[in-house]
Amino acid sequence: MASIEIGTETEGTNNWSYQVDVRDEDETYEYKVTLSWSDYDLWSHGRVAPEKVVRAAFEFLLDREPAGDILSQFDCSVIRRFFPDVDAELPRMI
């Protein structure tokens, strides 16, 4: 299983930004990820810290594709384009 490391949180306009590192076997992949306040509320209802939602989003993605196939920079909302079931599944993973 891949190891997910969530970096420092930076608050932006209506979102949070994170540097995320995923270690999968012998490789480390780096990502720049944003999470909008609206997706945070939709997926977590404010129950957990935003970084836990980002971690769950990566767990969701890694269950469906290899770390090397994940975009290196994205907003979590883009997950819907590839996996429409994210809104139903992600809240269960948090």
Secondary structure, 3 states (H helix, E strand, C coil): CCEEEECCCEECCCEEEEEEEEEECCEEEEEEEEEEHHHHHHHHCCCCCHHHHHHHHHHHHHCCCCHHHCCCEEEHHHHHHHCCCHHHHHHHHC
